Amino acid sequence: MVVHLTARVSTLLILAAVLCGCSRLASDDTPAVPSSALPPNVSRATKDAALTEVLQSADAAPPGVNSVPLPEERILHFAWKPERARSIEYAMQAREDQHTIFALRGVEVGKPTPVVVAFHGQPRRRQPPHTYAFPRTVAEVARRLVESRAVTPFVLVTPVFRFEGQNWPNFEPAQFVEEVKRILANDGIAAGRFYFVGHSGAAGCGGGGLNHVADASPSAVGFFDTCVGAGFLESVRELGRRGVPTFIAHSVETAGYQPREPTEYESHFDFGKVYSKVGLLPTACPERLPDAPLRKLEYRCAANPSATVRALVIDTGEGEKAHEALVPVALRYFLMEYLRVK
């Protein structure tokens, strides 16, 4: 039995290495896999399934440790601000205006649990966090997928900030991860691998957030109609260099592009002008697509040579409504890609 399990894990690691396009996975303690050991004629679907299974197996409970599923969702609120940030940017006196942790029903206490951190976009100046729509939207998508048993139970974290002229000011995801781990441990939940997603101003429009996500050792990252400025470009390049699975979904957001577009939300924008800057090229579209059509553009499906960074241009309509409508579509796709129940 031990021999069989070892052989299966080795096979999965090899297949995951194929997907990553490198001889190592994102984790530094993963054994190297020589390219000569890669099996021939491995399909794209098999590679994706292998990577998903490797990521999930890393969150398995250690031998001899009993895990107990949560019978109901557990919600934790906490106040935290980056050391160099101003208090006004992270004012959290009211509980409903704090960062929120959703330990979804079925999360197993005593077992390393996947954690998904979801960054909202730019709010209105002085808008209180409890009025933001993004945390409610992503929590509802997460609940439905977990309750339908489409994805493995996980912990969802929705950090917040108040807009005072900059997006995610001085927010370093790596520091935030340590605080989340501490809070979960105090509540009896062991944090497993971390995944990050963000919308709109979460990247590419200045500040921290997903612009600095590579330093948090992510297992996968999702950019959902984010700005496309310098922070986005450098973050995607760095994730690509590190072989981190990265999913980019755009619909209409052009903020950050230079020269500036006449309108921020443009359904006919050629995202190839952005994707080509980070080494993406048009490619065959994947077998599984989001539950919304793709736009009829050359770069509607794109990837880097190793296919660790993939992008889709999704048609969710026109204007700001399309910008907001992309969030549930992209999140469902991301979760089904990386946390799908086998």
Secondary structure in CASP SS format (residue, H / E / C, confidence):
PFRMAT SS
TARGET T0000
AUTHOR 0000-0000-0000
METHOD secondary structure of the structure
MODEL  1
M C 1.00
V H 1.00
V H 1.00
H H 1.00
L H 1.00
T H 1.00
A H 1.00
R H 1.00
V H 1.00
S H 1.00
T H 1.00
L H 1.00
L H 1.00
I H 1.00
L H 1.00
A H 1.00
A H 1.00
V H 1.00
L H 1.00
C H 1.00
G C 1.00
C C 1.00
S C 1.00
R C 1.00
L C 1.00
A C 1.00
S C 1.00
D C 1.00
D C 1.00
T C 1.00
P C 1.00
A C 1.00
V C 1.00
P C 1.00
S H 1.00
S H 1.00
A H 1.00
L C 1.00
P C 1.00
P C 1.00
N C 1.00
V C 1.00
S C 1.00
R H 1.00
A H 1.00
T H 1.00
K H 1.00
D H 1.00
A H 1.00
A H 1.00
L H 1.00
T H 1.00
E H 1.00
V H 1.00
L H 1.00
Q H 1.00
S H 1.00
A C 1.00
D C 1.00
A C 1.00
A C 1.00
P C 1.00
P C 1.00
G C 1.00
V C 1.00
N C 1.00
S C 1.00
V E 1.00
P E 1.00
L C 1.00
P C 1.00
E C 1.00
E C 1.00
R E 1.00
I E 1.00
L E 1.00
H E 1.00
F E 1.00
A C 1.00
W C 1.00
K C 1.00
P C 1.00
E C 1.00
R C 1.00
A C 1.00
R C 1.00
S H 1.00
I H 1.00
E H 1.00
Y H 1.00
A C 1.00
M C 1.00
Q C 1.00
A C 1.00
R H 1.00
E H 1.00
D H 1.00
Q C 1.00
H E 1.00
T E 1.00
I E 1.00
F E 1.00
A E 1.00
L C 1.00
R C 1.00
G C 1.00
V C 1.00
E E 1.00
V E 1.00
G C 1.00
K C 1.00
P C 1.00
T E 1.00
P E 1.00
V E 1.00
V E 1.00
V E 1.00
A E 1.00
F E 1.00
H C 1.00
G C 1.00
Q C 1.00
P C 1.00
R C 1.00
R C 1.00
R C 1.00
Q C 1.00
P C 1.00
P H 1.00
H H 1.00
T H 1.00
Y C 1.00
A H 1.00
F H 1.00
P H 1.00
R H 1.00
T H 1.00
V H 1.00
A H 1.00
E H 1.00
V H 1.00
A H 1.00
R H 1.00
R H 1.00
L H 1.00
V H 1.00
E H 1.00
S C 1.00
R C 1.00
A C 1.00
V E 1.00
T C 1.00
P C 1.00
F C 1.00
V E 1.00
L E 1.00
V E 1.00
T E 1.00
P C 1.00
V C 1.00
F C 1.00
R C 1.00
F C 1.00
E C 1.00
G C 1.00
Q C 1.00
N C 1.00
W C 1.00
P C 1.00
N C 1.00
F C 1.00
E C 1.00
P H 1.00
A H 1.00
Q H 1.00
F H 1.00
V H 1.00
E H 1.00
E H 1.00
V H 1.00
K H 1.00
R H 1.00
I H 1.00
L H 1.00
A H 1.00
N H 1.00
D C 1.00
G C 1.00
I C 1.00
A C 1.00
A E 1.00
G E 1.00
R E 1.00
F E 1.00
Y E 1.00
F E 1.00
V E 1.00
G E 1.00
H E 1.00
S H 1.00
G H 1.00
A H 1.00
A C 1.00
G C 1.00
C C 1.00
G C 1.00
G C 1.00
G C 1.00
G H 1.00
L H 1.00
N H 1.00
H H 1.00
V H 1.00
A H 1.00
D H 1.00
A H 1.00
S C 1.00
P C 1.00
S C 1.00
A E 1.00
V E 1.00
G E 1.00
F E 1.00
F E 1.00
D C 1.00
T C 1.00
C C 1.00
V C 1.00
G C 1.00
A H 1.00
G H 1.00
F H 1.00
L H 1.00
E H 1.00
S H 1.00
V H 1.00
R H 1.00
E H 1.00
L H 1.00
G H 1.00
R H 1.00
R H 1.00
G C 1.00
V C 1.00
P C 1.00
T E 1.00
F E 1.00
I E 1.00
A E 1.00
H E 1.00
S C 1.00
V C 1.00
E E 1.00
T C 1.00
A C 1.00
G C 1.00
Y C 1.00
Q C 1.00
P C 1.00
R C 1.00
E C 1.00
P C 1.00
T C 1.00
E C 1.00
Y E 1.00
E C 1.00
S C 1.00
H C 1.00
F C 1.00
D C 1.00
F C 1.00
G H 1.00
K H 1.00
V H 1.00
Y H 1.00
S H 1.00
K H 1.00
V H 1.00
G C 1.00
L C 1.00
L E 1.00
P E 1.00
T C 1.00
A C 1.00
C C 1.00
P C 1.00
E C 1.00
R C 1.00
L C 1.00
P C 1.00
D C 1.00
A C 1.00
P C 1.00
L E 1.00
R C 1.00
K C 1.00
L C 1.00
E C 1.00
Y C 1.00
R C 1.00
C E 1.00
A E 1.00
A E 1.00
N C 1.00
P C 1.00
S C 1.00
A C 1.00
T C 1.00
V E 1.00
R E 1.00
A E 1.00
L E 1.00
V E 1.00
I E 1.00
D C 1.00
T C 1.00
G C 1.00
E C 1.00
G H 1.00
E H 1.00
K H 1.00
A H 1.00
H H 1.00
E H 1.00
A H 1.00
L H 1.00
V H 1.00
P H 1.00
V H 1.00
A H 1.00
L H 1.00
R H 1.00
Y H 1.00
F H 1.00
L H 1.00
M H 1.00
E H 1.00
Y H 1.00
L C 1.00
R E 1.00
V C 1.00
K C 1.00
END
